[in-house]
Amino acid sequence: VVAVSGDEKKTSIIEVNCETDFVAKNEFFVSFVKEISEINNEKNSNIEELKKTKMKNGVTVEDNLVALIAKIGEKITIGKTKTISNSSSTNYQYLHTIVKDNLAKLAVVVSLETKDNSDIVKTFGKQLSMHIAASNPLALESNLIEKSIIDKEQELVTEELKNSGKPEEIAKKISLGKMNKFKEENSLLTQAWVMEPKKKVQDIIKELAINDLKIKEFSRIKIGE
């Protein structure tokens, strides 16, 4: 499961993996995850610190995890963690496929910076977190996508065109087009807006006409991804 904790100024996500849905609903597992998600928010997603922290029963997270595995008889591991905290922005969250309370199969936190705290911004924040859940952007803008991901995609495109028998000049142009499309579709600002696919996310922000509105950062964690 993925658990979210904190408030609109500081929000954390933690992924805790188990092997079956049956365990994901187990009361001991659920209460363990809920408690460590609160600790994770306090420790700003520092896993090493989290593991050494004592839980309410006076035993460390690490030792409680070992005991829980023995009790339930299934492999349980702590996966990805992320804390988003920006003094000048507000966090919005979305949980998809809720298992129980603040535990789900997928969680998104997005941080919006603006002095405007109208309902328009709140609605956009909620919709944007749902958009991120559905569209899985890799970065805010194309120049922020990890180089290793771009290189891997370029390899796939080059390989595909190598077998197409097209002349080199044409293949180069096609390759460039495909790579630009990949970057556009995987960057949040240039993605097609889920609620109105003819427009891009950046168009929706322009239409809101809130001059100081900026997306600071976001995180999307899906179980087992």
DOMIVEX-574012 format. One record per atom (N, C-alpha, C): residue in three letters; chain; x, y, z; residue number from 1. Coordinates in steps of 0.2 Angstrom, whole numbers, plus 5000, padded with zeros to 4 digits. Layout:
REM DOMIVEX-574012
[site Ala A [X Y Z] NUM]
...
***
This chain:
REM DOMIVEX-574012
[site Val A [5004 4994 5000] 1]
[site Val A [5000 5000 5000] 1]
[site Val A [5004 5006 5000] 1]
[site Val A [5001 5012 4998] 2]
[site Val A [5005 5018 4999] 2]
[site Val A [5001 5023 5004] 2]
[site Ala A [5004 5026 5009] 3]
[site Ala A [5001 5029 5014] 3]
[site Ala A [5003 5037 5013] 3]
[site Val A [4998 5041 5015] 4]
[site Val A [4999 5048 5014] 4]
[site Val A [4998 5051 5021] 4]
[site Ser A [5003 5056 5024] 5]
[site Ser A [5002 5059 5030] 5]
[site Ser A [5004 5066 5030] 5]
[site Gly A [5003 5070 5035] 6]
[site Gly A [5005 5077 5035] 6]
[site Gly A [4999 5081 5034] 6]
[site Asp A [5000 5088 5032] 7]
[site Asp A [4995 5093 5031] 7]
[site Asp A [4997 5096 5024] 7]
[site Glu A [4993 5102 5023] 8]
[site Glu A [4994 5105 5016] 8]
[site Glu A [5001 5109 5015] 8]
[site Lys A [5004 5109 5021] 9]
[site Lys A [5011 5113 5021] 9]
[site Lys A [5017 5108 5020] 9]
[site Lys A [5016 5102 5023] 10]
[site Lys A [5021 5097 5023] 10]
[site Lys A [5017 5090 5022] 10]
[site Thr A [5018 5087 5017] 11]
[site Thr A [5015 5080 5015] 11]
[site Thr A [5020 5075 5013] 11]
[site Ser A [5019 5069 5016] 12]
[site Ser A [5023 5063 5014] 12]
[site Ser A [5020 5057 5012] 12]
[site Ile A [5023 5054 5007] 13]
[site Ile A [5020 5047 5005] 13]
[site Ile A [5025 5042 5006] 13]
[site Ile A [5023 5036 5009] 14]
[site Ile A [5027 5030 5010] 14]
[site Ile A [5024 5024 5007] 14]
[site Glu A [5028 5020 5003] 15]
[site Glu A [5026 5014 5000] 15]
[site Glu A [5028 5008 5005] 15]
[site Val A [5023 5004 5007] 16]
[site Val A [5025 4998 5010] 16]
[site Val A [5022 4992 5007] 16]
[site Asn A [5027 4988 5004] 17]
[site Asn A [5025 4982 5000] 17]
[site Asn A [5023 4976 5004] 17]
[site Cys A [5018 4972 5002] 18]
[site Cys A [5017 4965 5005] 18]
[site Cys A [5015 4961 4999] 18]
[site Glu A [5014 4955 5000] 19]
[site Glu A [5013 4950 4994] 19]
[site Glu A [5006 4949 4992] 19]
[site Thr A [5001 4950 4996] 20]
[site Thr A [4994 4949 4995] 20]
[site Thr A [4990 4954 4997] 20]
[site Asp A [4984 4955 4993] 21]
[site Asp A [4979 4960 4995] 21]
[site Asp A [4976 4958 5002] 21]
[site Phe A [4976 4952 5004] 22]
[site Phe A [4973 4949 5010] 22]
[site Phe A [4977 4953 5016] 22]
[site Val A [4984 4953 5015] 23]
[site Val A [4988 4956 5021] 23]
[site Val A [4987 4963 5021] 23]
[site Ala A [4987 4966 5015] 24]
[site Ala A [4986 4974 5014] 24]
[site Ala A [4980 4976 5018] 24]
[site Lys A [4975 4972 5020] 25]
[site Lys A [4969 4974 5024] 25]
[site Lys A [4970 4971 5031] 25]
[site Asn A [4975 4968 5033] 26]
[site Asn A [4976 4965 5039] 26]
[site Asn A [4977 4971 5044] 26]
[site Glu A [4973 4970 5050] 27]
[site Glu A [4973 4976 5055] 27]
[site Glu A [4980 4977 5058] 27]
[site Phe A [4984 4972 5059] 28]
[site Phe A [4991 4973 5061] 28]
[site Phe A [4995 4977 5056] 28]
[site Phe A [4995 4975 5050] 29]
[site Phe A [4998 4978 5044] 29]
[site Phe A [4996 4985 5044] 29]
[site Val A [4989 4987 5043] 30]
[site Val A [4987 4993 5043] 30]
[site Val A [4989 4998 5048] 30]
[site Ser A [4989 4996 5054] 31]
[site Ser A [4991 5000 5060] 31]
[site Ser A [4998 5002 5060] 31]
[site Phe A [5002 4997 5058] 32]
[site Phe A [5009 4998 5057] 32]
[site Phe A [5011 5003 5052] 32]
[site Val A [5008 5002 5046] 33]
[site Val A [5009 5007 5040] 33]
[site Val A [5006 5014 5042] 33]
[site Lys A [5001 5015 5046] 34]
[site Lys A [4998 5021 5048] 34]
[site Lys A [5003 5025 5052] 34]
[site Glu A [5006 5021 5057] 35]
[site Glu A [5010 5024 5062] 35]
[site Glu A [5017 5026 5059] 35]
[site Ile A [5020 5021 5054] 36]
[site Ile A [5026 5023 5051] 36]
[site Ile A [5025 5029 5046] 36]
[site Ser A [5019 5030 5043] 37]
[site Ser A [5018 5035 5039] 37]
[site Ser A [5019 5042 5042] 37]
[site Glu A [5016 5042 5049] 38]
[site Glu A [5017 5048 5053] 38]
[site Glu A [5024 5050 5054] 38]
[site Ile A [5028 5044 5056] 39]
[site Ile A [5035 5045 5058] 39]
[site Ile A [5039 5047 5051] 39]
[site Asn A [5037 5044 5046] 40]
[site Asn A [5040 5046 5039] 40]
[site Asn A [5040 5054 5038] 40]
[site Asn A [5034 5056 5040] 41]
[site Asn A [5033 5064 5039] 41]
[site Asn A [5037 5068 5043] 41]
[site Glu A [5038 5065 5049] 42]
[site Glu A [5042 5069 5054] 42]
[site Glu A [5049 5069 5052] 42]
[site Lys A [5051 5063 5049] 43]
[site Lys A [5058 5062 5047] 43]
[site Lys A [5060 5064 5040] 43]
[site Asn A [5055 5067 5037] 44]
[site Asn A [5056 5070 5030] 44]
[site Asn A [5058 5064 5025] 44]
[site Ser A [5055 5059 5026] 45]
[site Ser A [5057 5053 5021] 45]
[site Ser A [5064 5050 5021] 45]
[site Asn A [5067 5051 5027] 46]
[site Asn A [5074 5049 5027] 46]
[site Asn A [5073 5041 5030] 46]
[site Ile A [5074 5037 5026] 47]
[site Ile A [5072 5030 5027] 47]
[site Ile A [5077 5027 5033] 47]
[site Glu A [5083 5029 5033] 48]
[site Glu A [5088 5026 5038] 48]
[site Glu A [5086 5029 5045] 48]
[site Glu A [5084 5035 5045] 49]
[site Glu A [5082 5038 5052] 49]
[site Glu A [5075 5035 5054] 49]
[site Leu A [5071 5034 5049] 50]
[site Leu A [5064 5031 5050] 50]
[site Leu A [5065 5024 5053] 50]
[site Lys A [5069 5020 5051] 51]
[site Lys A [5070 5013 5053] 51]
[site Lys A [5073 5013 5060] 51]
[site Lys A [5077 5018 5062] 52]
[site Lys A [5080 5018 5069] 52]
[site Lys A [5075 5021 5074] 52]
[site Thr A [5069 5024 5072] 53]
[site Thr A [5065 5028 5076] 53]
[site Thr A [5061 5023 5080] 53]
[site Lys A [5060 5024 5087] 54]
[site Lys A [5055 5020 5091] 54]
[site Lys A [5048 5021 5090] 54]
[site Met A [5044 5016 5089] 55]
[site Met A [5037 5017 5088] 55]
[site Met A [5033 5017 5095] 55]
[site Lys A [5027 5018 5095] 56]
[site Lys A [5023 5019 5102] 56]
[site Lys A [5025 5013 5107] 56]
[site Asn A [5026 5007 5104] 57]
[site Asn A [5027 5001 5109] 57]
[site Asn A [5035 5001 5112] 57]
[site Gly A [5039 5007 5110] 58]
[site Gly A [5045 5007 5113] 58]
[site Gly A [5051 5003 5108] 58]
[site Val A [5048 5000 5103] 59]
[site Val A [5053 4996 5099] 59]
[site Val A [5054 5000 5092] 59]
[site Thr A [5060 4999 5089] 60]
[site Thr A [5061 5003 5083] 60]
[site Thr A [5057 5000 5077] 60]
[site Val A [5056 5004 5072] 61]
[site Val A [5052 5003 5066] 61]
[site Val A [5055 4996 5063] 61]
[site Glu A [5062 4996 5063] 62]
[site Glu A [5065 4990 5060] 62]
[site Glu A [5064 4984 5063] 62]
[site Asp A [5064 4984 5070] 63]
[site Asp A [5062 4978 5074] 63]
[site Asp A [5055 4976 5074] 63]
[site Asn A [5051 4981 5073] 64]
[site Asn A [5043 4980 5073] 64]
[site Asn A [5042 4977 5066] 64]
[site Leu A [5045 4979 5061] 65]
[site Leu A [5044 4976 5054] 65]
[site Leu A [5046 4969 5054] 65]
[site Val A [5052 4967 5057] 66]
[site Val A [5054 4960 5058] 66]
[site Val A [5049 4956 5062] 66]
[site Ala A [5046 4959 5067] 67]
[site Ala A [5041 4955 5071] 67]
[site Ala A [5034 4954 5067] 67]
[site Leu A [5033 4959 5063] 68]
[site Leu A [5027 4959 5059] 68]
[site Leu A [5027 4954 5054] 68]
[site Ile A [5033 4953 5051] 69]
[site Ile A [5034 4948 5045] 69]
[site Ile A [5033 4941 5048] 69]
[site Ala A [5036 4940 5055] 70]
[site Ala A [5036 4934 5058] 70]
[site Ala A [5028 4932 5060] 70]
[site Lys A [5025 4937 5062] 71]
[site Lys A [5018 4936 5064] 71]
[site Lys A [5013 4935 5058] 71]
[site Ile A [5014 4939 5052] 72]
[site Ile A [5010 4938 5047] 72]
[site Ile A [5012 4932 5042] 72]
[site Gly A [5019 4931 5042] 73]
[site Gly A [5021 4926 5038] 73]
[site Gly A [5022 4928 5030] 73]
[site Glu A [5023 4934 5029] 74]
[site Glu A [5023 4936 5022] 74]
[site Glu A [5029 4942 5022] 74]
[site Lys A [5032 4942 5016] 75]
[site Lys A [5038 4947 5015] 75]
[site Lys A [5034 4954 5015] 75]
[site Ile A [5037 4959 5019] 76]
[site Ile A [5035 4966 5020] 76]
[site Ile A [5041 4970 5019] 76]
[site Thr A [5041 4975 5014] 77]
[site Thr A [5046 4979 5013] 77]
[site Thr A [5044 4986 5013] 77]
[site Ile A [5048 4991 5015] 78]
[site Ile A [5047 4998 5014] 78]
[site Ile A [5050 5000 5008] 78]
[site Gly A [5046 5003 5003] 79]
[site Gly A [5048 5005 4997] 79]
[site Gly A [5050 5012 4996] 79]
[site Lys A [5047 5016 4991] 80]
[site Lys A [5048 5023 4990] 80]
[site Lys A [5045 5027 4995] 80]
[site Thr A [5049 5033 4997] 81]
[site Thr A [5046 5038 5001] 81]
[site Thr A [5047 5045 4998] 81]
[site Lys A [5043 5050 5000] 82]
[site Lys A [5044 5057 4997] 82]
[site Lys A [5040 5061 5002] 82]
[site Thr A [5044 5067 5004] 83]
[site Thr A [5041 5072 5007] 83]
[site Thr A [5041 5079 5003] 83]
[site Ile A [5035 5082 5003] 84]
[site Ile A [5035 5088 4999] 84]
[site Ile A [5033 5094 5004] 84]
[site Ser A [5038 5099 5005] 85]
[site Ser A [5037 5104 5009] 85]
[site Ser A [5040 5110 5007] 85]
[site Asn A [5036 5115 5005] 86]
[site Asn A [5038 5122 5002] 86]
[site Asn A [5034 5127 5006] 86]
[site Ser A [5038 5131 5009] 87]
[site Ser A [5035 5136 5014] 87]
[site Ser A [5030 5141 5010] 87]
[site Ser A [5031 5142 5004] 88]
[site Ser A [5027 5147 5000] 88]
[site Ser A [5021 5143 4996] 88]
[site Ser A [5020 5137 4997] 89]
[site Ser A [5015 5133 4993] 89]
[site Ser A [5011 5129 4997] 89]
[site Thr A [5005 5127 4994] 90]
[site Thr A [5000 5122 4997] 90]
[site Thr A [5000 5116 4993] 90]
[site Asn A [5000 5110 4997] 91]
[site Asn A [5000 5104 4994] 91]
[site Asn A [4993 5101 4993] 91]
[site Tyr A [4992 5098 4988] 92]
[site Tyr A [4985 5094 4986] 92]
[site Tyr A [4987 5087 4985] 92]
[site Gln A [4982 5083 4987] 93]
[site Gln A [4983 5076 4987] 93]
[site Gln A [4977 5072 4984] 93]
[site Tyr A [4979 5066 4981] 94]
[site Tyr A [4974 5062 4978] 94]
[site Tyr A [4976 5055 4979] 94]
[site Leu A [4971 5051 4982] 95]
[site Leu A [4972 5044 4983] 95]
[site Leu A [4968 5040 4979] 95]
[site His A [4971 5035 4975] 96]
[site His A [4967 5031 4970] 96]
[site His A [4967 5023 4973] 96]
[site Thr A [4961 5020 4972] 97]
[site Thr A [4960 5014 4975] 97]
[site Thr A [4962 5013 4982] 97]
[site Ile A [4957 5016 4986] 98]
[site Ile A [4959 5016 4993] 98]
[site Ile A [4958 5009 4997] 98]
[site Val A [4963 5008 5001] 99]
[site Val A [4963 5001 5004] 99]
[site Val A [4959 5002 5011] 99]
[site Lys A [4961 5007 5014] 100]
[site Lys A [4958 5009 5021] 100]
[site Lys A [4961 5016 5023] 100]
[site Asp A [4956 5021 5024] 101]
[site Asp A [4958 5028 5027] 101]
[site Asp A [4963 5031 5022] 101]
[site Asn A [4969 5032 5025] 102]
[site Asn A [4974 5036 5021] 102]
[site Asn A [4979 5031 5017] 102]
[site Leu A [4977 5025 5016] 103]
[site Leu A [4981 5020 5013] 103]
[site Leu A [4977 5018 5006] 103]
[site Ala A [4981 5018 5001] 104]
[site Ala A [4979 5017 4994] 104]
[site Ala A [4984 5013 4990] 104]
[site Lys A [4982 5012 4984] 105]
[site Lys A [4986 5008 4979] 105]
[site Lys A [4991 5013 4975] 105]
[site Leu A [4988 5020 4975] 106]
[site Leu A [4992 5025 4972] 106]
[site Leu A [4991 5031 4975] 106]
[site Ala A [4996 5035 4976] 107]
[site Ala A [4995 5042 4979] 107]
[site Ala A [4999 5047 4975] 107]
[site Val A [4996 5053 4975] 108]
[site Val A [4999 5059 4972] 108]
[site Val A [4999 5065 4977] 108]
[site Val A [5004 5069 4977] 109]
[site Val A [5005 5075 4981] 109]
[site Val A [5007 5080 4976] 109]
[site Val A [5004 5086 4975] 110]
[site Val A [5006 5091 4971] 110]
[site Val A [5006 5098 4975] 110]
[site Ser A [5012 5101 4974] 111]
[site Ser A [5013 5108 4977] 111]
[site Ser A [5012 5114 4973] 111]
[site Leu A [5007 5118 4975] 112]
[site Leu A [5005 5124 4971] 112]
[site Leu A [5007 5130 4974] 112]
[site Glu A [5011 5135 4971] 113]
[site Glu A [5013 5141 4974] 113]
[site Glu A [5009 5147 4971] 113]
[site Thr A [5005 5150 4976] 114]
[site Thr A [5002 5156 4974] 114]
[site Thr A [4999 5159 4980] 114]
[site Lys A [4998 5166 4980] 115]
[site Lys A [4995 5170 4986] 115]
[site Lys A [4988 5169 4986] 115]
[site Asp A [4985 5167 4980] 116]
[site Asp A [4978 5166 4979] 116]
[site Asp A [4975 5160 4983] 116]
[site Asn A [4971 5160 4987] 117]
[site Asn A [4968 5154 4991] 117]
[site Asn A [4961 5153 4989] 117]
[site Ser A [4959 5155 4983] 118]
[site Ser A [4952 5155 4981] 118]
[site Ser A [4950 5147 4980] 118]
[site Asp A [4943 5146 4979] 119]
[site Asp A [4941 5139 4977] 119]
[site Asp A [4943 5137 4971] 119]
[site Ile A [4945 5142 4966] 120]
[site Ile A [4947 5140 4959] 120]
[site Ile A [4954 5137 4960] 120]
[site Val A [4958 5139 4964] 121]
[site Val A [4965 5136 4965] 121]
[site Val A [4964 5129 4968] 121]
[site Lys A [4960 5129 4973] 122]
[site Lys A [4958 5122 4977] 122]
[site Lys A [4956 5117 4972] 122]
[site Thr A [4951 5119 4968] 123]
[site Thr A [4948 5114 4963] 123]
[site Thr A [4954 5112 4958] 123]
[site Phe A [4958 5117 4956] 124]
[site Phe A [4963 5115 4951] 124]
[site Phe A [4968 5111 4954] 124]
[site Gly A [4970 5112 4961] 125]
[site Gly A [4974 5108 4964] 125]
[site Gly A [4972 5101 4965] 125]
[site Lys A [4966 5100 4966] 126]
[site Lys A [4963 5093 4966] 126]
[site Lys A [4963 5090 4960] 126]
[site Gln A [4960 5093 4955] 127]
[site Gln A [4960 5091 4948] 127]
[site Gln A [4967 5089 4945] 127]
[site Leu A [4972 5093 4947] 128]
[site Leu A [4979 5092 4944] 128]
[site Leu A [4982 5086 4948] 128]
[site Ser A [4980 5085 4954] 129]
[site Ser A [4983 5078 4957] 129]
[site Ser A [4979 5072 4954] 129]
[site Met A [4973 5073 4952] 130]
[site Met A [4970 5067 4948] 130]
[site Met A [4973 5066 4941] 130]
[site His A [4974 5072 4938] 131]
[site His A [4978 5072 4931] 131]
[site His A [4984 5068 4932] 131]
[site Ile A [4988 5070 4937] 132]
[site Ile A [4995 5066 4938] 132]
[site Ile A [4994 5059 4939] 132]
[site Ala A [4989 5057 4943] 133]
[site Ala A [4988 5050 4944] 133]
[site Ala A [4986 5046 4938] 133]
[site Ala A [4982 5049 4933] 134]
[site Ala A [4980 5046 4927] 134]
[site Ala A [4986 5046 4922] 134]
[site Ser A [4989 5052 4921] 135]
[site Ser A [4994 5053 4916] 135]
[site Ser A [5001 5052 4917] 135]
[site Asn A [5003 5050 4923] 136]
[site Asn A [5010 5048 4925] 136]
[site Asn A [5015 5052 4922] 136]
[site Pro A [5016 5059 4923] 137]
[site Pro A [5021 5063 4920] 137]
[site Pro A [5028 5061 4924] 137]
[site Leu A [5033 5061 4920] 138]
[site Leu A [5040 5060 4922] 138]
[site Leu A [5043 5066 4925] 138]
[site Ala A [5041 5072 4923] 139]
[site Ala A [5044 5078 4926] 139]
[site Ala A [5039 5084 4924] 139]
[site Leu A [5041 5089 4927] 140]
[site Leu A [5037 5095 4926] 140]
[site Leu A [5038 5098 4919] 140]
[site Glu A [5044 5098 4917] 141]
[site Glu A [5045 5100 4910] 141]
[site Glu A [5050 5095 4907] 141]
[site Ser A [5050 5096 4900] 142]
[site Ser A [5054 5091 4897] 142]
[site Ser A [5062 5091 4898] 142]
[site Asn A [5065 5097 4900] 143]
[site Asn A [5072 5097 4901] 143]
[site Asn A [5073 5094 4908] 143]
[site Leu A [5068 5092 4912] 144]
[site Leu A [5069 5090 4919] 144]
[site Leu A [5068 5082 4919] 144]
[site Ile A [5067 5079 4913] 145]
[site Ile A [5066 5072 4913] 145]
[site Ile A [5073 5069 4913] 145]
[site Glu A [5074 5064 4917] 146]
[site Glu A [5081 5061 4919] 146]
[site Glu A [5084 5059 4912] 146]
[site Lys A [5090 5060 4911] 147]
[site Lys A [5094 5059 4905] 147]
[site Lys A [5094 5051 4904] 147]
[site Ser A [5094 5047 4909] 148]
[site Ser A [5094 5040 4907] 148]
[site Ser A [5088 5037 4904] 148]
[site Ile A [5082 5041 4906] 149]
[site Ile A [5076 5039 4903] 149]
[site Ile A [5076 5041 4895] 149]
[site Ile A [5078 5047 4894] 150]
[site Ile A [5078 5050 4887] 150]
[site Ile A [5083 5045 4883] 150]
[site Asp A [5089 5043 4886] 151]
[site Asp A [5094 5039 4882] 151]
[site Asp A [5091 5032 4880] 151]
[site Lys A [5087 5030 4885] 152]
[site Lys A [5084 5023 4884] 152]
[site Lys A [5079 5023 4878] 152]
[site Glu A [5074 5029 4879] 153]
[site Glu A [5069 5030 4873] 153]
[site Glu A [5073 5031 4867] 153]
[site Gln A [5078 5035 4866] 154]
[site Gln A [5082 5036 4860] 154]
[site Gln A [5084 5030 4857] 154]
[site Glu A [5087 5025 4861] 155]
[site Glu A [5089 5019 4859] 155]
[site Glu A [5084 5015 4856] 155]
[site Leu A [5078 5015 4859] 156]
[site Leu A [5072 5011 4856] 156]
[site Leu A [5070 5014 4850] 156]
[site Val A [5070 5020 4849] 157]
[site Val A [5068 5024 4843] 157]
[site Val A [5073 5022 4837] 157]
[site Thr A [5079 5023 4839] 158]
[site Thr A [5085 5021 4834] 158]
[site Thr A [5084 5014 4832] 158]
[site Glu A [5083 5009 4836] 159]
[site Glu A [5083 5002 4834] 159]
[site Glu A [5077 5001 4830] 159]
[site Glu A [5071 5004 4832] 160]
[site Glu A [5065 5003 4828] 160]
[site Glu A [5066 5006 4820] 160]
[site Leu A [5069 5012 4820] 161]
[site Leu A [5070 5015 4813] 161]
[site Leu A [5076 5011 4809] 161]
[site Lys A [5080 5008 4813] 162]
[site Lys A [5086 5004 4809] 162]
[site Lys A [5083 4999 4805] 162]
[site Asn A [5078 4996 4808] 163]
[site Asn A [5075 4990 4805] 163]
[site Asn A [5069 4992 4799] 163]
[site Ser A [5068 4999 4799] 164]
[site Ser A [5063 5001 4794] 164]
[site Ser A [5065 5002 4787] 164]
[site Gly A [5072 5002 4786] 165]
[site Gly A [5074 5002 4779] 165]
[site Gly A [5074 5009 4776] 165]
[site Lys A [5072 5014 4780] 166]
[site Lys A [5071 5021 4778] 166]
[site Lys A [5078 5025 4777] 166]
[site Pro A [5079 5029 4772] 167]
[site Pro A [5085 5033 4771] 167]
[site Pro A [5087 5036 4778] 167]
[site Glu A [5094 5037 4779] 168]
[site Glu A [5096 5040 4785] 168]
[site Glu A [5093 5047 4787] 168]
[site Glu A [5093 5051 4781] 169]
[site Glu A [5090 5058 4783] 169]
[site Glu A [5083 5058 4785] 169]
[site Ile A [5079 5054 4782] 170]
[site Ile A [5072 5053 4784] 170]
[site Ile A [5071 5050 4791] 170]
[site Ala A [5075 5045 4792] 171]
[site Ala A [5075 5042 4799] 171]
[site Ala A [5077 5047 4804] 171]
[site Lys A [5082 5051 4803] 172]
[site Lys A [5084 5056 4808] 172]
[site Lys A [5078 5061 4810] 172]
[site Lys A [5074 5063 4804] 173]
[site Lys A [5069 5068 4805] 173]
[site Lys A [5063 5064 4809] 173]
[site Ile A [5062 5058 4808] 174]
[site Ile A [5057 5054 4811] 174]
[site Ile A [5059 5053 4819] 174]
[site Ser A [5065 5051 4819] 175]
[site Ser A [5068 5050 4826] 175]
[site Ser A [5067 5057 4831] 175]
[site Leu A [5069 5062 4828] 176]
[site Leu A [5068 5069 4831] 176]
[site Leu A [5061 5070 4833] 176]
[site Gly A [5056 5069 4828] 177]
[site Gly A [5049 5070 4829] 177]
[site Gly A [5046 5065 4835] 177]
[site Lys A [5049 5059 4835] 178]
[site Lys A [5046 5054 4840] 178]
[site Lys A [5049 5056 4847] 178]
[site Met A [5055 5058 4847] 179]
[site Met A [5058 5060 4854] 179]
[site Met A [5055 5066 4856] 179]
[site Asn A [5053 5071 4852] 180]
[site Asn A [5049 5077 4854] 180]
[site Asn A [5042 5075 4857] 180]
[site Lys A [5039 5071 4854] 181]
[site Lys A [5033 5069 4856] 181]
[site Lys A [5033 5065 4863] 181]
[site Phe A [5038 5061 4863] 182]
[site Phe A [5039 5057 4870] 182]
[site Phe A [5040 5062 4875] 182]
[site Lys A [5044 5067 4874] 183]
[site Lys A [5045 5072 4879] 183]
[site Lys A [5039 5076 4881] 183]
[site Glu A [5035 5078 4876] 184]
[site Glu A [5029 5082 4877] 184]
[site Glu A [5024 5078 4881] 184]
[site Glu A [5023 5072 4879] 185]
[site Glu A [5018 5067 4882] 185]
[site Glu A [5020 5065 4890] 185]
[site Asn A [5027 5066 4891] 186]
[site Asn A [5029 5064 4898] 186]
[site Asn A [5031 5070 4903] 186]
[site Ser A [5029 5076 4900] 187]
[site Ser A [5031 5082 4904] 187]
[site Ser A [5024 5085 4906] 187]
[site Leu A [5023 5086 4913] 188]
[site Leu A [5017 5088 4915] 188]
[site Leu A [5014 5094 4912] 188]
[site Leu A [5018 5099 4911] 189]
[site Leu A [5015 5106 4908] 189]
[site Leu A [5013 5105 4901] 189]
[site Thr A [5016 5100 4897] 190]
[site Thr A [5014 5099 4890] 190]
[site Thr A [5009 5093 4889] 190]
[site Gln A [5007 5090 4894] 191]
[site Gln A [5003 5084 4893] 191]
[site Gln A [4995 5087 4892] 191]
[site Ala A [4992 5082 4888] 192]
[site Ala A [4985 5084 4887] 192]
[site Ala A [4981 5084 4894] 192]
[site Trp A [4977 5089 4895] 193]
[site Trp A [4973 5089 4901] 193]
[site Trp A [4968 5084 4902] 193]
[site Val A [4968 5080 4907] 194]
[site Val A [4964 5074 4907] 194]
[site Val A [4956 5076 4906] 194]
[site Met A [4954 5082 4909] 195]
[site Met A [4947 5084 4909] 195]
[site Met A [4945 5087 4903] 195]
[site Glu A [4950 5089 4899] 196]
[site Glu A [4949 5092 4892] 196]
[site Glu A [4955 5091 4888] 196]
[site Pro A [4955 5085 4885] 197]
[site Pro A [4961 5083 4881] 197]
[site Pro A [4964 5087 4875] 197]
[site Lys A [4959 5092 4873] 198]
[site Lys A [4962 5096 4867] 198]
[site Lys A [4966 5101 4870] 198]
[site Lys A [4966 5103 4876] 199]
[site Lys A [4970 5108 4879] 199]
[site Lys A [4976 5104 4883] 199]
[site Lys A [4982 5108 4884] 200]
[site Lys A [4987 5106 4888] 200]
[site Lys A [4987 5109 4895] 200]
[site Val A [4990 5105 4900] 201]
[site Val A [4990 5108 4907] 201]
[site Val A [4992 5115 4907] 201]
[site Gln A [4997 5117 4903] 202]
[site Gln A [5000 5124 4903] 202]
[site Gln A [4994 5129 4901] 202]
[site Asp A [4990 5126 4896] 203]
[site Asp A [4984 5131 4894] 203]
[site Asp A [4979 5132 4899] 203]
[site Ile A [4978 5127 4903] 204]
[site Ile A [4973 5127 4909] 204]
[site Ile A [4976 5132 4914] 204]
[site Ile A [4982 5132 4915] 205]
[site Ile A [4985 5137 4920] 205]
[site Ile A [4984 5144 4917] 205]
[site Lys A [4986 5145 4911] 206]
[site Lys A [4985 5152 4908] 206]
[site Lys A [4978 5154 4908] 206]
[site Glu A [4973 5149 4907] 207]
[site Glu A [4966 5151 4907] 207]
[site Glu A [4964 5153 4914] 207]
[site Leu A [4967 5150 4919] 208]
[site Leu A [4965 5152 4926] 208]
[site Leu A [4967 5160 4928] 208]
[site Ala A [4971 5162 4924] 209]
[site Ala A [4973 5169 4924] 209]
[site Ala A [4975 5171 4931] 209]
[site Ile A [4979 5167 4935] 210]
[site Ile A [4982 5169 4941] 210]
[site Ile A [4989 5170 4940] 210]
[site Asn A [4991 5176 4940] 211]
[site Asn A [4998 5178 4938] 211]
[site Asn A [5004 5174 4942] 211]
[site Asp A [5003 5173 4948] 212]
[site Asp A [5008 5170 4952] 212]
[site Asp A [5008 5163 4953] 212]
[site Leu A [5003 5159 4950] 213]
[site Leu A [5002 5152 4951] 213]
[site Leu A [5007 5148 4947] 213]
[site Lys A [5010 5144 4951] 214]
[site Lys A [5016 5140 4949] 214]
[site Lys A [5015 5133 4952] 214]
[site Ile A [5017 5128 4948] 215]
[site Ile A [5017 5121 4951] 215]
[site Ile A [5025 5120 4953] 215]
[site Lys A [5025 5119 4960] 216]
[site Lys A [5032 5119 4962] 216]
[site Lys A [5035 5112 4961] 216]
[site Glu A [5032 5107 4963] 217]
[site Glu A [5034 5100 4962] 217]
[site Glu A [5028 5095 4963] 217]
[site Phe A [5029 5089 4962] 218]
[site Phe A [5024 5084 4963] 218]
[site Phe A [5027 5077 4964] 218]
[site Ser A [5024 5072 4967] 219]
[site Ser A [5026 5066 4967] 219]
[site Ser A [5020 5061 4966] 219]
[site Arg A [5022 5055 4963] 220]
[site Arg A [5016 5050 4961] 220]
[site Arg A [5020 5044 4963] 220]
[site Ile A [5017 5040 4968] 221]
[site Ile A [5019 5034 4970] 221]
[site Ile A [5014 5028 4969] 221]
[site Lys A [5015 5023 4965] 222]
[site Lys A [5010 5018 4964] 222]
[site Lys A [5013 5012 4966] 222]
[site Ile A [5009 5008 4970] 223]
[site Ile A [5012 5002 4973] 223]
[site Ile A [5015 4997 4968] 223]
[site Gly A [5021 4995 4969] 224]
[site Gly A [5025 4990 4965] 224]
[site Gly A [5028 4993 4958] 224]
[site Glu A [5028 5000 4958] 225]
[site Glu A [5030 5003 4951] 225]
[site Glu A [5037 5005 4952] 225]
***
